[in-house]
């Protein structure tokens, strides 16, 4: 009886720890999914030296800009955003680098309206 109660307590503790612990990827960033205005950091925002995908999200009147890391998924998607702003949904690992939010996307698509 004491053994089963002890084992149940350990299992419950581990489950609580798993629920409370945030999801972090190997790079140390937090995994997020965002939907916002996708645009080119060079052509639309004039903030980057080279073309780079950027997603701007507005929440409670405050605009947050996510700079997409130049990986294969981001590069292949760039033609959708270079000359035109579109609603997009992205999932990936987010971390702050030099005061900017960088998102390494694992999934990037036009938002469903």
N, C-alpha and C positions, 0 to 999 in steps of 0.2 A: 504494500500500500504506500509506504513512504517512498519507495523507488519510483513508482509510477507518478506520484505527485511531483517529485523532484524532476523527473524527465519532462513532464508537461510544463513545468515552470521554465526549464531551459529552452524548450521549443518555443514557448510563448515569448520569451525574452529575445530570442533570435529573430522571430517574425516581426516583433516591434522594432528592432534595430534595422531590419531590412526596409520597413515602411518609412521610418524616420530619416534614413540616410539618403541624401540627394543623389541623383544619377550623375556621375562624372565619367567622362571618357578618359582614355589613357593619357591624352595631352594635358589633362588637368582642367579642362573646360567643362561647362555644364551643357547637357544636351537639351535643346529647345526646338520648338516649332513656332514659326512666326508667319504672319500674313501681313503684307503691306505693299507699298508702291515700289516696284522694282525699276531701277533706272541705271544709267551709266554714270559712274563717278567722274569721268572726264567730260563727256559730251553734255550731260544734263546738269550736273552739280558743279563742274569746274573745280573739283577738289583733288583729283588724282592726276598724275602725270600721264598714265596710260589708261586705256579703257579697262574698267573694272566694274563688275556688278555690285550694286548697292541696293539695300532694301531699307526704306524709311517706314517706320511704324509710328502712328500717332495714338497716344493713350492719355486720357485726361488732359488734353490740350498740349501735351509735351511731345515733341518729335524726337524719336530715337533713330539713329542711323547705324546700320550694320553693314560693314564692308566685307564682301564675300572673298574668301581666300581663293587664289587662282588655282583651282584643281580642275580635273577633267570635266566634272559635271558643270562647274561654273563657266568654264570656257565654252563648252558646247552650247550652253543656254544663252550666251551673250548676244547673239544675233536678235533675240526676242526683245532685248532691252536697250540696245545701243542708240537707236534713233527715236525710241518711243517709250513712254512710261506705261507699265502694265501692272495690274494686281498679280502678285505671286505669293506662293506658299513655299516655305523652305524649312527643312529639318536638318539640324547639324549640331556641331559642337561650337559653343560660343565661349570666347574668353576675351579679356581686355588686354590690349597691347598698345603701349605708348598712349594711353588715354582714349583709344578707339576700340569699339566692339568689333571683333573679327569673328566671322561665322564660316566654319569649314563645313560646307554642305554635303550631306549624304543623299538628300532628296531635294529637288527643285522643280517646280511646275507652275504653270499659270493657274491662278486661283479660280475655283469654280464659283460662279456667281449665282 
